[in-house]
């Protein structure tokens, strides 16, 4: 499952997590507490990653796709 957040919720999440996860731009969740985000520490285009707060290291999140186009193709068209 993927839940894409509203712009308002994205802004609130970014503000709340900016000190803890400054390189992640969270735009959704998987419905199970894991965050789906752009890894802004990587070169552009930022890869899409999965981060599970308290379980995975925020410096080494799980890569889901290299770009948003690849992410959409993998999870919605494939």
mmJSON file of the N, C-alpha and C atoms, coordinates in Angstrom:
{"data_MODEL":{"atom_site":{
"group_PDB":["ATOM","ATOM","ATOM","ATOM","ATOM","ATOM","ATOM","ATOM","ATOM","ATOM","ATOM","ATOM","ATOM","ATOM","ATOM","ATOM","ATOM","ATOM","ATOM","ATOM","ATOM","ATOM","ATOM","ATOM","ATOM","ATOM","ATOM","ATOM","ATOM","ATOM","ATOM","ATOM","ATOM","ATOM","ATOM","ATOM","ATOM","ATOM","ATOM","ATOM","ATOM","ATOM","ATOM","ATOM","ATOM","ATOM","ATOM","ATOM","ATOM","ATOM","ATOM","ATOM","ATOM","ATOM","ATOM","ATOM","ATOM","ATOM","ATOM","ATOM","ATOM","ATOM","ATOM","ATOM","ATOM","ATOM","ATOM","ATOM","ATOM","ATOM","ATOM","ATOM","ATOM","ATOM","ATOM","ATOM","ATOM","ATOM","ATOM","ATOM","ATOM","ATOM","ATOM","ATOM","ATOM","ATOM","ATOM","ATOM","ATOM","ATOM","ATOM","ATOM","ATOM","ATOM","ATOM","ATOM","ATOM","ATOM","ATOM","ATOM","ATOM","ATOM","ATOM","ATOM","ATOM","ATOM","ATOM","ATOM","ATOM","ATOM","ATOM","ATOM","ATOM","ATOM","ATOM","ATOM","ATOM","ATOM","ATOM","ATOM","ATOM","ATOM","ATOM","ATOM","ATOM","ATOM","ATOM","ATOM","ATOM","ATOM","ATOM","ATOM","ATOM","ATOM","ATOM","ATOM","ATOM","ATOM","ATOM","ATOM","ATOM","ATOM","ATOM","ATOM","ATOM","ATOM","ATOM","ATOM","ATOM","ATOM","ATOM","ATOM","ATOM","ATOM","ATOM","ATOM","ATOM","ATOM","ATOM","ATOM","ATOM","ATOM","ATOM","ATOM","ATOM","ATOM","ATOM","ATOM","ATOM","ATOM","ATOM","ATOM","ATOM","ATOM","ATOM","ATOM","ATOM","ATOM","ATOM","ATOM","ATOM","ATOM","ATOM","ATOM","ATOM","ATOM","ATOM","ATOM","ATOM","ATOM","ATOM","ATOM","ATOM","ATOM","ATOM","ATOM","ATOM","ATOM","ATOM","ATOM","ATOM","ATOM","ATOM","ATOM","ATOM","ATOM","ATOM","ATOM","ATOM","ATOM","ATOM","ATOM","ATOM","ATOM","ATOM","ATOM","ATOM","ATOM","ATOM","ATOM","ATOM","ATOM","ATOM","ATOM","ATOM","ATOM","ATOM","ATOM","ATOM","ATOM","ATOM","ATOM","ATOM","ATOM"],
"id":[1,2,3,4,5,6,7,8,9,10,11,12,13,14,15,16,17,18,19,20,21,22,23,24,25,26,27,28,29,30,31,32,33,34,35,36,37,38,39,40,41,42,43,44,45,46,47,48,49,50,51,52,53,54,55,56,57,58,59,60,61,62,63,64,65,66,67,68,69,70,71,72,73,74,75,76,77,78,79,80,81,82,83,84,85,86,87,88,89,90,91,92,93,94,95,96,97,98,99,100,101,102,103,104,105,106,107,108,109,110,111,112,113,114,115,116,117,118,119,120,121,122,123,124,125,126,127,128,129,130,131,132,133,134,135,136,137,138,139,140,141,142,143,144,145,146,147,148,149,150,151,152,153,154,155,156,157,158,159,160,161,162,163,164,165,166,167,168,169,170,171,172,173,174,175,176,177,178,179,180,181,182,183,184,185,186,187,188,189,190,191,192,193,194,195,196,197,198,199,200,201,202,203,204,205,206,207,208,209,210,211,212,213,214,215,216,217,218,219,220,221,222,223,224,225,226,227,228,229,230,231,232,233,234],
"type_symbol":["N","C","C","N","C","C","N","C","C","N","C","C","N","C","C","N","C","C","N","C","C","N","C","C","N","C","C","N","C","C","N","C","C","N","C","C","N","C","C","N","C","C","N","C","C","N","C","C","N","C","C","N","C","C","N","C","C","N","C","C","N","C","C","N","C","C","N","C","C","N","C","C","N","C","C","N","C","C","N","C","C","N","C","C","N","C","C","N","C","C","N","C","C","N","C","C","N","C","C","N","C","C","N","C","C","N","C","C","N","C","C","N","C","C","N","C","C","N","C","C","N","C","C","N","C","C","N","C","C","N","C","C","N","C","C","N","C","C","N","C","C","N","C","C","N","C","C","N","C","C","N","C","C","N","C","C","N","C","C","N","C","C","N","C","C","N","C","C","N","C","C","N","C","C","N","C","C","N","C","C","N","C","C","N","C","C","N","C","C","N","C","C","N","C","C","N","C","C","N","C","C","N","C","C","N","C","C","N","C","C","N","C","C","N","C","C","N","C","C","N","C","C","N","C","C","N","C","C","N","C","C","N","C","C"],
"label_atom_id":["N","CA","C","N","CA","C","N","CA","C","N","CA","C","N","CA","C","N","CA","C","N","CA","C","N","CA","C","N","CA","C","N","CA","C","N","CA","C","N","CA","C","N","CA","C","N","CA","C","N","CA","C","N","CA","C","N","CA","C","N","CA","C","N","CA","C","N","CA","C","N","CA","C","N","CA","C","N","CA","C","N","CA","C","N","CA","C","N","CA","C","N","CA","C","N","CA","C","N","CA","C","N","CA","C","N","CA","C","N","CA","C","N","CA","C","N","CA","C","N","CA","C","N","CA","C","N","CA","C","N","CA","C","N","CA","C","N","CA","C","N","CA","C","N","CA","C","N","CA","C","N","CA","C","N","CA","C","N","CA","C","N","CA","C","N","CA","C","N","CA","C","N","CA","C","N","CA","C","N","CA","C","N","CA","C","N","CA","C","N","CA","C","N","CA","C","N","CA","C","N","CA","C","N","CA","C","N","CA","C","N","CA","C","N","CA","C","N","CA","C","N","CA","C","N","CA","C","N","CA","C","N","CA","C","N","CA","C","N","CA","C","N","CA","C","N","CA","C","N","CA","C","N","CA","C","N","CA","C","N","CA","C","N","CA","C","N","CA","C","N","CA","C"],
"label_alt_id":[null,null,null,null,null,null,null,null,null,null,null,null,null,null,null,null,null,null,null,null,null,null,null,null,null,null,null,null,null,null,null,null,null,null,null,null,null,null,null,null,null,null,null,null,null,null,null,null,null,null,null,null,null,null,null,null,null,null,null,null,null,null,null,null,null,null,null,null,null,null,null,null,null,null,null,null,null,null,null,null,null,null,null,null,null,null,null,null,null,null,null,null,null,null,null,null,null,null,null,null,null,null,null,null,null,null,null,null,null,null,null,null,null,null,null,null,null,null,null,null,null,null,null,null,null,null,null,null,null,null,null,null,null,null,null,null,null,null,null,null,null,null,null,null,null,null,null,null,null,null,null,null,null,null,null,null,null,null,null,null,null,null,null,null,null,null,null,null,null,null,null,null,null,null,null,null,null,null,null,null,null,null,null,null,null,null,null,null,null,null,null,null,null,null,null,null,null,null,null,null,null,null,null,null,null,null,null,null,null,null,null,null,null,null,null,null,null,null,null,null,null,null,null,null,null,null,null,null,null,null,null,null,null,null],
"label_comp_id":["UNK","UNK","UNK","UNK","UNK","UNK","UNK","UNK","UNK","UNK","UNK","UNK","UNK","UNK","UNK","UNK","UNK","UNK","UNK","UNK","UNK","UNK","UNK","UNK","UNK","UNK","UNK","UNK","UNK","UNK","UNK","UNK","UNK","UNK","UNK","UNK","UNK","UNK","UNK","UNK","UNK","UNK","UNK","UNK","UNK","UNK","UNK","UNK","UNK","UNK","UNK","UNK","UNK","UNK","UNK","UNK","UNK","UNK","UNK","UNK","UNK","UNK","UNK","UNK","UNK","UNK","UNK","UNK","UNK","UNK","UNK","UNK","UNK","UNK","UNK","UNK","UNK","UNK","UNK","UNK","UNK","UNK","UNK","UNK","UNK","UNK","UNK","UNK","UNK","UNK","UNK","UNK","UNK","UNK","UNK","UNK","UNK","UNK","UNK","UNK","UNK","UNK","UNK","UNK","UNK","UNK","UNK","UNK","UNK","UNK","UNK","UNK","UNK","UNK","UNK","UNK","UNK","UNK","UNK","UNK","UNK","UNK","UNK","UNK","UNK","UNK","UNK","UNK","UNK","UNK","UNK","UNK","UNK","UNK","UNK","UNK","UNK","UNK","UNK","UNK","UNK","UNK","UNK","UNK","UNK","UNK","UNK","UNK","UNK","UNK","UNK","UNK","UNK","UNK","UNK","UNK","UNK","UNK","UNK","UNK","UNK","UNK","UNK","UNK","UNK","UNK","UNK","UNK","UNK","UNK","UNK","UNK","UNK","UNK","UNK","UNK","UNK","UNK","UNK","UNK","UNK","UNK","UNK","UNK","UNK","UNK","UNK","UNK","UNK","UNK","UNK","UNK","UNK","UNK","UNK","UNK","UNK","UNK","UNK","UNK","UNK","UNK","UNK","UNK","UNK","UNK","UNK","UNK","UNK","UNK","UNK","UNK","UNK","UNK","UNK","UNK","UNK","UNK","UNK","UNK","UNK","UNK","UNK","UNK","UNK","UNK","UNK","UNK","UNK","UNK","UNK","UNK","UNK","UNK"],
"label_asym_id":["A","A","A","A","A","A","A","A","A","A","A","A","A","A","A","A","A","A","A","A","A","A","A","A","A","A","A","A","A","A","A","A","A","A","A","A","A","A","A","A","A","A","A","A","A","A","A","A","A","A","A","A","A","A","A","A","A","A","A","A","A","A","A","A","A","A","A","A","A","A","A","A","A","A","A","A","A","A","A","A","A","A","A","A","A","A","A","A","A","A","A","A","A","A","A","A","A","A","A","A","A","A","A","A","A","A","A","A","A","A","A","A","A","A","A","A","A","A","A","A","A","A","A","A","A","A","A","A","A","A","A","A","A","A","A","A","A","A","A","A","A","A","A","A","A","A","A","A","A","A","A","A","A","A","A","A","A","A","A","A","A","A","A","A","A","A","A","A","A","A","A","A","A","A","A","A","A","A","A","A","A","A","A","A","A","A","A","A","A","A","A","A","A","A","A","A","A","A","A","A","A","A","A","A","A","A","A","A","A","A","A","A","A","A","A","A","A","A","A","A","A","A","A","A","A","A","A","A","A","A","A","A","A","A"],
"label_entity_id":["1","1","1","1","1","1","1","1","1","1","1","1","1","1","1","1","1","1","1","1","1","1","1","1","1","1","1","1","1","1","1","1","1","1","1","1","1","1","1","1","1","1","1","1","1","1","1","1","1","1","1","1","1","1","1","1","1","1","1","1","1","1","1","1","1","1","1","1","1","1","1","1","1","1","1","1","1","1","1","1","1","1","1","1","1","1","1","1","1","1","1","1","1","1","1","1","1","1","1","1","1","1","1","1","1","1","1","1","1","1","1","1","1","1","1","1","1","1","1","1","1","1","1","1","1","1","1","1","1","1","1","1","1","1","1","1","1","1","1","1","1","1","1","1","1","1","1","1","1","1","1","1","1","1","1","1","1","1","1","1","1","1","1","1","1","1","1","1","1","1","1","1","1","1","1","1","1","1","1","1","1","1","1","1","1","1","1","1","1","1","1","1","1","1","1","1","1","1","1","1","1","1","1","1","1","1","1","1","1","1","1","1","1","1","1","1","1","1","1","1","1","1","1","1","1","1","1","1","1","1","1","1","1","1"],
"label_seq_id":[1,1,1,2,2,2,3,3,3,4,4,4,5,5,5,6,6,6,7,7,7,8,8,8,9,9,9,10,10,10,11,11,11,12,12,12,13,13,13,14,14,14,15,15,15,16,16,16,17,17,17,18,18,18,19,19,19,20,20,20,21,21,21,22,22,22,23,23,23,24,24,24,25,25,25,26,26,26,27,27,27,28,28,28,29,29,29,30,30,30,31,31,31,32,32,32,33,33,33,34,34,34,35,35,35,36,36,36,37,37,37,38,38,38,39,39,39,40,40,40,41,41,41,42,42,42,43,43,43,44,44,44,45,45,45,46,46,46,47,47,47,48,48,48,49,49,49,50,50,50,51,51,51,52,52,52,53,53,53,54,54,54,55,55,55,56,56,56,57,57,57,58,58,58,59,59,59,60,60,60,61,61,61,62,62,62,63,63,63,64,64,64,65,65,65,66,66,66,67,67,67,68,68,68,69,69,69,70,70,70,71,71,71,72,72,72,73,73,73,74,74,74,75,75,75,76,76,76,77,77,77,78,78,78],
"pdbx_PDB_ins_code":[null,null,null,null,null,null,null,null,null,null,null,null,null,null,null,null,null,null,null,null,null,null,null,null,null,null,null,null,null,null,null,null,null,null,null,null,null,null,null,null,null,null,null,null,null,null,null,null,null,null,null,null,null,null,null,null,null,null,null,null,null,null,null,null,null,null,null,null,null,null,null,null,null,null,null,null,null,null,null,null,null,null,null,null,null,null,null,null,null,null,null,null,null,null,null,null,null,null,null,null,null,null,null,null,null,null,null,null,null,null,null,null,null,null,null,null,null,null,null,null,null,null,null,null,null,null,null,null,null,null,null,null,null,null,null,null,null,null,null,null,null,null,null,null,null,null,null,null,null,null,null,null,null,null,null,null,null,null,null,null,null,null,null,null,null,null,null,null,null,null,null,null,null,null,null,null,null,null,null,null,null,null,null,null,null,null,null,null,null,null,null,null,null,null,null,null,null,null,null,null,null,null,null,null,null,null,null,null,null,null,null,null,null,null,null,null,null,null,null,null,null,null,null,null,null,null,null,null,null,null,null,null,null,null],
"Cartn_x":[0.843,0.0,0.891,0.476,1.177,0.163,0.471,-0.377,0.443,0.049,0.72,0.024,0.828,0.28,-0.096,-0.971,-1.333,-0.143,-0.145,0.925,1.025,-0.098,-0.103,0.569,0.221,0.808,2.299,2.692,4.109,4.891,4.353,5.031,5.149,4.092,4.125,5.144,5.183,6.126,7.556,7.813,9.153,9.614,8.741,9.092,9.355,8.519,8.662,9.906,10.302,11.421,12.733,12.726,13.907,15.16,15.026,16.202,16.685,15.771,16.122,16.564,15.848,16.132,16.273,17.335,17.438,17.59,17.999,18.207,17.027,15.986,14.822,13.673,13.069,11.864,10.722,10.006,8.944,7.705,7.191,5.968,4.872,5.132,4.106,4.548,3.68,3.977,3.502,3.919,3.467,2.276,1.757,0.619,1.028,2.302,2.796,3.829,3.865,4.794,6.116,6.314,7.543,7.315,8.343,8.258,8.793,8.128,8.59,9.025,10.292,10.875,11.888,12.162,13.313,14.529,15.645,16.898,17.669,17.553,18.138,19.647,20.212,21.665,22.329,21.605,22.115,22.058,22.825,22.747,21.37,21.007,19.737,19.824,18.755,17.445,17.477,16.907,16.965,16.265,16.904,16.257,15.118,14.199,13.083,13.521,13.349,13.789,12.673,12.851,11.937,12.712,12.158,12.813,11.818,12.27,11.437,12.035,11.46,12.028,12.173,13.353,13.634,14.113,14.007,14.428,15.596,15.428,16.515,17.324,18.57,19.466,19.087,18.84,18.423,19.515,20.738,21.821,21.914,21.153,21.184,19.775,18.84,17.486,17.471,16.397,16.235,15.851,16.623,16.328,15.128,14.175,13.01,13.121,13.621,13.737,14.716,15.323,16.299,15.635,14.409,13.685,12.199,11.448,9.998,9.368,9.865,9.331,9.496,10.671,10.919,10.026,9.845,8.994,7.559,7.031,5.653,5.547,6.517,6.492,6.539,7.411,7.574,6.332,5.739,4.688,3.276,3.114,1.77,1.465,2.482,2.241,2.683,3.436,4.032,3.269],
"Cartn_y":[-1.169,0.0,1.236,2.247,3.526,4.62,5.457,6.614,7.85,8.59,9.836,10.939,11.707,12.739,14.002,14.777,16.084,17.027,18.106,19.098,19.631,19.873,20.381,19.376,18.115,17.084,16.917,16.994,16.906,18.032,19.244,20.388,20.187,19.687,19.438,18.349,17.288,16.196,16.679,17.451,17.978,18.816,19.688,20.529,19.676,18.678,17.837,16.955,16.513,15.575,16.238,17.543,18.191,18.073,18.067,17.936,16.495,15.547,14.135,13.539,13.849,13.312,14.461,15.25,16.445,16.17,14.97,14.69,13.971,13.646,12.958,13.944,13.896,14.674,13.671,13.492,12.478,12.961,12.097,12.463,11.421,10.357,9.348,8.276,7.303,6.168,4.894,3.762,2.486,1.941,2.729,2.305,1.521,1.191,0.406,1.14,2.45,3.235,3.548,3.0,3.291,4.505,5.328,6.576,6.391,6.972,6.977,8.403,8.535,9.872,9.978,11.222,11.515,11.561,10.981,11.082,12.257,13.422,14.639,14.726,13.765,13.726,13.186,12.381,11.808,12.862,12.654,13.598,13.555,14.67,14.727,13.842,13.234,13.245,12.402,12.915,12.222,10.872,9.832,8.518,8.479,7.565,7.337,6.224,6.465,5.497,5.186,4.077,3.649,3.707,4.379,4.486,4.09,3.242,2.802,3.373,4.479,5.115,4.126,4.139,3.26,1.882,1.532,0.201,0.322,1.13,1.298,2.533,2.504,3.63,4.738,5.955,7.041,7.423,7.002,7.281,6.217,5.139,4.057,3.498,4.329,3.833,2.862,2.104,1.138,1.847,1.632,2.247,1.558,2.347,1.814,2.04,3.212,3.56,4.719,4.791,5.854,7.196,7.158,8.382,8.186,9.28,9.178,8.411,8.606,7.866,6.364,5.942,4.525,4.01,4.82,4.451,4.203,5.126,4.994,3.749,3.541,2.384,1.077,1.009,-0.202,-0.552,0.454,0.2,0.448,1.122,1.443,0.95,0.742,0.32,-1.107,-1.665,-2.967,-4.068],
"Cartn_z":[0.0,0.0,0.0,-0.681,-0.692,-0.431,0.529,0.797,0.507,-0.51,-0.849,-0.064,0.657,1.524,0.764,1.377,0.825,0.98,0.229,0.317,1.751,2.376,3.76,4.7,4.557,5.42,5.123,3.861,3.488,4.168,4.132,4.756,6.269,6.906,8.347,8.688,7.893,8.124,7.953,6.903,6.659,7.842,8.349,9.492,10.74,10.963,12.156,12.116,10.93,10.808,10.395,10.15,9.582,10.445,11.742,12.601,12.679,12.67,12.809,11.477,10.404,9.075,8.079,8.173,7.336,5.847,5.458,4.031,3.39,4.161,3.608,3.411,2.213,1.944,1.82,2.913,2.999,2.253,1.359,0.627,0.775,1.537,1.74,2.717,2.922,3.792,3.099,3.657,3.119,3.902,4.824,5.64,6.864,6.984,8.115,8.951,8.829,9.618,8.933,7.735,6.988,6.094,6.013,5.255,3.848,2.878,1.498,1.205,0.775,0.684,-0.444,-0.822,-1.66,-0.739,-1.174,-0.436,-1.035,-0.408,-0.964,-0.742,-0.054,0.099,-1.171,-1.918,-3.169,-4.273,-5.345,-6.469,-7.139,-7.771,-8.513,-9.736,-10.211,-9.576,-8.313,-7.243,-5.962,-6.028,-5.506,-5.488,-4.474,-4.713,-3.794,-2.846,-1.539,-0.534,0.455,1.144,2.208,3.51,4.498,5.802,6.878,7.783,8.898,10.17,10.689,11.88,13.035,13.623,14.75,14.354,13.073,12.612,11.639,10.586,9.626,9.971,9.625,9.836,8.861,9.377,8.48,7.495,7.743,6.801,5.711,5.858,4.876,4.652,4.141,3.889,2.709,2.591,1.511,0.216,-0.846,-2.142,-2.783,-3.264,-3.972,-5.477,-5.857,-7.285,-7.439,-8.601,-8.868,-9.163,-9.69,-10.036,-9.753,-9.764,-9.577,-10.74,-11.957,-13.11,-12.917,-12.467,-12.223,-11.093,-10.061,-8.927,-9.399,-10.196,-10.706,-11.592,-12.457,-13.336,-12.523,-11.541,-10.726,-9.911,-9.294,-8.325,-8.82,-9.938,-10.392,-11.807,-12.609,-13.987,-14.24,-13.324,-13.56,-12.981],
"occupancy":[1.0,1.0,1.0,1.0,1.0,1.0,1.0,1.0,1.0,1.0,1.0,1.0,1.0,1.0,1.0,1.0,1.0,1.0,1.0,1.0,1.0,1.0,1.0,1.0,1.0,1.0,1.0,1.0,1.0,1.0,1.0,1.0,1.0,1.0,1.0,1.0,1.0,1.0,1.0,1.0,1.0,1.0,1.0,1.0,1.0,1.0,1.0,1.0,1.0,1.0,1.0,1.0,1.0,1.0,1.0,1.0,1.0,1.0,1.0,1.0,1.0,1.0,1.0,1.0,1.0,1.0,1.0,1.0,1.0,1.0,1.0,1.0,1.0,1.0,1.0,1.0,1.0,1.0,1.0,1.0,1.0,1.0,1.0,1.0,1.0,1.0,1.0,1.0,1.0,1.0,1.0,1.0,1.0,1.0,1.0,1.0,1.0,1.0,1.0,1.0,1.0,1.0,1.0,1.0,1.0,1.0,1.0,1.0,1.0,1.0,1.0,1.0,1.0,1.0,1.0,1.0,1.0,1.0,1.0,1.0,1.0,1.0,1.0,1.0,1.0,1.0,1.0,1.0,1.0,1.0,1.0,1.0,1.0,1.0,1.0,1.0,1.0,1.0,1.0,1.0,1.0,1.0,1.0,1.0,1.0,1.0,1.0,1.0,1.0,1.0,1.0,1.0,1.0,1.0,1.0,1.0,1.0,1.0,1.0,1.0,1.0,1.0,1.0,1.0,1.0,1.0,1.0,1.0,1.0,1.0,1.0,1.0,1.0,1.0,1.0,1.0,1.0,1.0,1.0,1.0,1.0,1.0,1.0,1.0,1.0,1.0,1.0,1.0,1.0,1.0,1.0,1.0,1.0,1.0,1.0,1.0,1.0,1.0,1.0,1.0,1.0,1.0,1.0,1.0,1.0,1.0,1.0,1.0,1.0,1.0,1.0,1.0,1.0,1.0,1.0,1.0,1.0,1.0,1.0,1.0,1.0,1.0,1.0,1.0,1.0,1.0,1.0,1.0,1.0,1.0,1.0,1.0,1.0,1.0],
"B_iso_or_equiv":[0.0,0.0,0.0,0.0,0.0,0.0,0.0,0.0,0.0,0.0,0.0,0.0,0.0,0.0,0.0,0.0,0.0,0.0,0.0,0.0,0.0,0.0,0.0,0.0,0.0,0.0,0.0,0.0,0.0,0.0,0.0,0.0,0.0,0.0,0.0,0.0,0.0,0.0,0.0,0.0,0.0,0.0,0.0,0.0,0.0,0.0,0.0,0.0,0.0,0.0,0.0,0.0,0.0,0.0,0.0,0.0,0.0,0.0,0.0,0.0,0.0,0.0,0.0,0.0,0.0,0.0,0.0,0.0,0.0,0.0,0.0,0.0,0.0,0.0,0.0,0.0,0.0,0.0,0.0,0.0,0.0,0.0,0.0,0.0,0.0,0.0,0.0,0.0,0.0,0.0,0.0,0.0,0.0,0.0,0.0,0.0,0.0,0.0,0.0,0.0,0.0,0.0,0.0,0.0,0.0,0.0,0.0,0.0,0.0,0.0,0.0,0.0,0.0,0.0,0.0,0.0,0.0,0.0,0.0,0.0,0.0,0.0,0.0,0.0,0.0,0.0,0.0,0.0,0.0,0.0,0.0,0.0,0.0,0.0,0.0,0.0,0.0,0.0,0.0,0.0,0.0,0.0,0.0,0.0,0.0,0.0,0.0,0.0,0.0,0.0,0.0,0.0,0.0,0.0,0.0,0.0,0.0,0.0,0.0,0.0,0.0,0.0,0.0,0.0,0.0,0.0,0.0,0.0,0.0,0.0,0.0,0.0,0.0,0.0,0.0,0.0,0.0,0.0,0.0,0.0,0.0,0.0,0.0,0.0,0.0,0.0,0.0,0.0,0.0,0.0,0.0,0.0,0.0,0.0,0.0,0.0,0.0,0.0,0.0,0.0,0.0,0.0,0.0,0.0,0.0,0.0,0.0,0.0,0.0,0.0,0.0,0.0,0.0,0.0,0.0,0.0,0.0,0.0,0.0,0.0,0.0,0.0,0.0,0.0,0.0,0.0,0.0,0.0,0.0,0.0,0.0,0.0,0.0,0.0],
"pdbx_formal_charge":[null,null,null,null,null,null,null,null,null,null,null,null,null,null,null,null,null,null,null,null,null,null,null,null,null,null,null,null,null,null,null,null,null,null,null,null,null,null,null,null,null,null,null,null,null,null,null,null,null,null,null,null,null,null,null,null,null,null,null,null,null,null,null,null,null,null,null,null,null,null,null,null,null,null,null,null,null,null,null,null,null,null,null,null,null,null,null,null,null,null,null,null,null,null,null,null,null,null,null,null,null,null,null,null,null,null,null,null,null,null,null,null,null,null,null,null,null,null,null,null,null,null,null,null,null,null,null,null,null,null,null,null,null,null,null,null,null,null,null,null,null,null,null,null,null,null,null,null,null,null,null,null,null,null,null,null,null,null,null,null,null,null,null,null,null,null,null,null,null,null,null,null,null,null,null,null,null,null,null,null,null,null,null,null,null,null,null,null,null,null,null,null,null,null,null,null,null,null,null,null,null,null,null,null,null,null,null,null,null,null,null,null,null,null,null,null,null,null,null,null,null,null,null,null,null,null,null,null,null,null,null,null,null,null],
"auth_seq_id":[1,1,1,2,2,2,3,3,3,4,4,4,5,5,5,6,6,6,7,7,7,8,8,8,9,9,9,10,10,10,11,11,11,12,12,12,13,13,13,14,14,14,15,15,15,16,16,16,17,17,17,18,18,18,19,19,19,20,20,20,21,21,21,22,22,22,23,23,23,24,24,24,25,25,25,26,26,26,27,27,27,28,28,28,29,29,29,30,30,30,31,31,31,32,32,32,33,33,33,34,34,34,35,35,35,36,36,36,37,37,37,38,38,38,39,39,39,40,40,40,41,41,41,42,42,42,43,43,43,44,44,44,45,45,45,46,46,46,47,47,47,48,48,48,49,49,49,50,50,50,51,51,51,52,52,52,53,53,53,54,54,54,55,55,55,56,56,56,57,57,57,58,58,58,59,59,59,60,60,60,61,61,61,62,62,62,63,63,63,64,64,64,65,65,65,66,66,66,67,67,67,68,68,68,69,69,69,70,70,70,71,71,71,72,72,72,73,73,73,74,74,74,75,75,75,76,76,76,77,77,77,78,78,78],
"auth_comp_id":["UNK","UNK","UNK","UNK","UNK","UNK","UNK","UNK","UNK","UNK","UNK","UNK","UNK","UNK","UNK","UNK","UNK","UNK","UNK","UNK","UNK","UNK","UNK","UNK","UNK","UNK","UNK","UNK","UNK","UNK","UNK","UNK","UNK","UNK","UNK","UNK","UNK","UNK","UNK","UNK","UNK","UNK","UNK","UNK","UNK","UNK","UNK","UNK","UNK","UNK","UNK","UNK","UNK","UNK","UNK","UNK","UNK","UNK","UNK","UNK","UNK","UNK","UNK","UNK","UNK","UNK","UNK","UNK","UNK","UNK","UNK","UNK","UNK","UNK","UNK","UNK","UNK","UNK","UNK","UNK","UNK","UNK","UNK","UNK","UNK","UNK","UNK","UNK","UNK","UNK","UNK","UNK","UNK","UNK","UNK","UNK","UNK","UNK","UNK","UNK","UNK","UNK","UNK","UNK","UNK","UNK","UNK","UNK","UNK","UNK","UNK","UNK","UNK","UNK","UNK","UNK","UNK","UNK","UNK","UNK","UNK","UNK","UNK","UNK","UNK","UNK","UNK","UNK","UNK","UNK","UNK","UNK","UNK","UNK","UNK","UNK","UNK","UNK","UNK","UNK","UNK","UNK","UNK","UNK","UNK","UNK","UNK","UNK","UNK","UNK","UNK","UNK","UNK","UNK","UNK","UNK","UNK","UNK","UNK","UNK","UNK","UNK","UNK","UNK","UNK","UNK","UNK","UNK","UNK","UNK","UNK","UNK","UNK","UNK","UNK","UNK","UNK","UNK","UNK","UNK","UNK","UNK","UNK","UNK","UNK","UNK","UNK","UNK","UNK","UNK","UNK","UNK","UNK","UNK","UNK","UNK","UNK","UNK","UNK","UNK","UNK","UNK","UNK","UNK","UNK","UNK","UNK","UNK","UNK","UNK","UNK","UNK","UNK","UNK","UNK","UNK","UNK","UNK","UNK","UNK","UNK","UNK","UNK","UNK","UNK","UNK","UNK","UNK","UNK","UNK","UNK","UNK","UNK","UNK"],
"auth_asym_id":["A","A","A","A","A","A","A","A","A","A","A","A","A","A","A","A","A","A","A","A","A","A","A","A","A","A","A","A","A","A","A","A","A","A","A","A","A","A","A","A","A","A","A","A","A","A","A","A","A","A","A","A","A","A","A","A","A","A","A","A","A","A","A","A","A","A","A","A","A","A","A","A","A","A","A","A","A","A","A","A","A","A","A","A","A","A","A","A","A","A","A","A","A","A","A","A","A","A","A","A","A","A","A","A","A","A","A","A","A","A","A","A","A","A","A","A","A","A","A","A","A","A","A","A","A","A","A","A","A","A","A","A","A","A","A","A","A","A","A","A","A","A","A","A","A","A","A","A","A","A","A","A","A","A","A","A","A","A","A","A","A","A","A","A","A","A","A","A","A","A","A","A","A","A","A","A","A","A","A","A","A","A","A","A","A","A","A","A","A","A","A","A","A","A","A","A","A","A","A","A","A","A","A","A","A","A","A","A","A","A","A","A","A","A","A","A","A","A","A","A","A","A","A","A","A","A","A","A","A","A","A","A","A","A"],
"auth_atom_id":["N","CA","C","N","CA","C","N","CA","C","N","CA","C","N","CA","C","N","CA","C","N","CA","C","N","CA","C","N","CA","C","N","CA","C","N","CA","C","N","CA","C","N","CA","C","N","CA","C","N","CA","C","N","CA","C","N","CA","C","N","CA","C","N","CA","C","N","CA","C","N","CA","C","N","CA","C","N","CA","C","N","CA","C","N","CA","C","N","CA","C","N","CA","C","N","CA","C","N","CA","C","N","CA","C","N","CA","C","N","CA","C","N","CA","C","N","CA","C","N","CA","C","N","CA","C","N","CA","C","N","CA","C","N","CA","C","N","CA","C","N","CA","C","N","CA","C","N","CA","C","N","CA","C","N","CA","C","N","CA","C","N","CA","C","N","CA","C","N","CA","C","N","CA","C","N","CA","C","N","CA","C","N","CA","C","N","CA","C","N","CA","C","N","CA","C","N","CA","C","N","CA","C","N","CA","C","N","CA","C","N","CA","C","N","CA","C","N","CA","C","N","CA","C","N","CA","C","N","CA","C","N","CA","C","N","CA","C","N","CA","C","N","CA","C","N","CA","C","N","CA","C","N","CA","C","N","CA","C","N","CA","C","N","CA","C","N","CA","C","N","CA","C"],
"pdbx_PDB_model_num":[1,1,1,1,1,1,1,1,1,1,1,1,1,1,1,1,1,1,1,1,1,1,1,1,1,1,1,1,1,1,1,1,1,1,1,1,1,1,1,1,1,1,1,1,1,1,1,1,1,1,1,1,1,1,1,1,1,1,1,1,1,1,1,1,1,1,1,1,1,1,1,1,1,1,1,1,1,1,1,1,1,1,1,1,1,1,1,1,1,1,1,1,1,1,1,1,1,1,1,1,1,1,1,1,1,1,1,1,1,1,1,1,1,1,1,1,1,1,1,1,1,1,1,1,1,1,1,1,1,1,1,1,1,1,1,1,1,1,1,1,1,1,1,1,1,1,1,1,1,1,1,1,1,1,1,1,1,1,1,1,1,1,1,1,1,1,1,1,1,1,1,1,1,1,1,1,1,1,1,1,1,1,1,1,1,1,1,1,1,1,1,1,1,1,1,1,1,1,1,1,1,1,1,1,1,1,1,1,1,1,1,1,1,1,1,1,1,1,1,1,1,1,1,1,1,1,1,1,1,1,1,1,1,1]
}}}
